[in-house]
Amino acid sequence: MESVLLFIGGVVIVVIGLALSIGLHEIGHLLPAKLFGVKVTQYMIGFGPTIWSKRKGETEYGVKAIPLGGYISMIGMFPPAKGAKVHADSTGFLRGLVQDARDSSMESITPGDESRAFYTLPVWKRLIIMFGGPFMNLLLAVVLFAVLLMGFGVTQASTTVGTVSACALPATSERQTCEPGDPAAPGAAAGIEPGDRIVSVAGEPIATWGESTAIIRDHPDEAVELVVVRDGDEVALTVTPMLSERYAIDANGQVVTDASGEPVVVQAGFIGVGAATETVQQPATAVLPAVGDNVARVAGIIVNLPQRLVDVANAAFGPGERDPNGPISVVGVGRVAGEIASLDEIPIASKAAGLIGLLASLNIALFVFNMIPLLPLDGGHIAGALWEAIRRGFAKLFKRPDPGPVDLAKLMPVTLAVVVVFGAMSALLIYADIVKPVSLF
């Protein structure tokens, strides 16, 4: 019963965190819009039927039933059509869709508020308003990563031996448990024990576990002196690394993969010991690189999203397993949060760090996703404003008439297609997270 309550508690924490992230995203749009004099009629968290709302001044603030985003309504999002007005009922569905968007935009402008329409703003002001939402998510991510890295710290390998294997098996072996007849691991044969802290290998002082591993891998079939601290005393041991199939490791300690994504196998020295982990608080300088790395990872997922969605569909409707590094829905995020909160094996501080890291990654995802240059996302409006600036810049350079604002209403058919695709994608991910959820533990 306690684990169930903890699971629910983790879900609730992330739901609240996600709602706050969405709310602050919309505040990132709202504040500069009001600062620049744009009339904002609605500030809403969620979509669909309104659950609660309250009007303050000219803006209605509220919460809607479907917690999959939020929005603010600014008057005059699209400029009027040039030339004669086209009627929706006589030009077909797609053109009617465009004209409906223009009509709705014009109808939102009440008499006396013509100068407060969004499309009348200079390009730089529109860019600030539309970038304000994603920027708020990026700022939240920076704050959360700062709390996570500087406050809680990062679990990393120490120079202390955590495990000593009794046998030596290749990294590619189908089993990783010892059986009679397996060759003895050099580390155990040399007398290395869990709890030993390595201070030097082959006469080289050791500051990180990676340094000791690199020296051992480079000295197969050679007797190497290894000095450890055991019970406060230095103990010198002689170990002879055996040549074994190991995965290639890059300068960052990550496994190297080939073009197909398979790990690269090399012949290297091996003694059969593993590092104990420790939590180390990071300096402030580690925060922005961590945020940048997370942004790059999420961007990589989005760039390869079609293939990843195919993989999700194959797993959801077939026998395959879900990729733990693939896309998940809000249902999947909630499930992961519940698993983190309900784990008995980790302390409360580690659970808190896990939930904070999850919220930080969510805000990175919101930032990157909203920067996709497609309507109705913020990135679509940003791309339109930038194109307008370029077009007007060239007109001024070549002394041509001002072409006026870019008519983004013409992209409404594309916008409808994007909404349908995103809806289908969300439905697929939610279904997959129910029938074939990603399990990180």
Secondary structure by P-SEA (a helix, b strand, c coil): caaaaaaaaaaaaaaaaaaaaaaaaaaaaaaaaaaacccccccccccccccbbbbccccccccccccccccccccccccccccbbbbcccccaaaaaaaaaaaaaaaaccccccccccccccaaaaaaaaaaaaaaaaaaaaaaaaaaaccbbbbbbcccccccccccccccccccccccccccccccccccccccccccccccccccaaaaaaaaaacccbbbbbbbbcccbbbbbbbbbccccccccccccbbbbcccccbbbbbbbbcbbbbbbbbbbbcccaaaaaaaaaaaaaaaaaaaaaaaaaaaaaaaaccccccccccccaaaaaaaaaaaaacccccaaaaaaaaaaaaaaaaaaaaaaaaccccccaaaaaaaaaaaaaaaaaaaaaccccccccccccaaaaaaaaaaaaaaaaaaaaaaaacbbbbcc
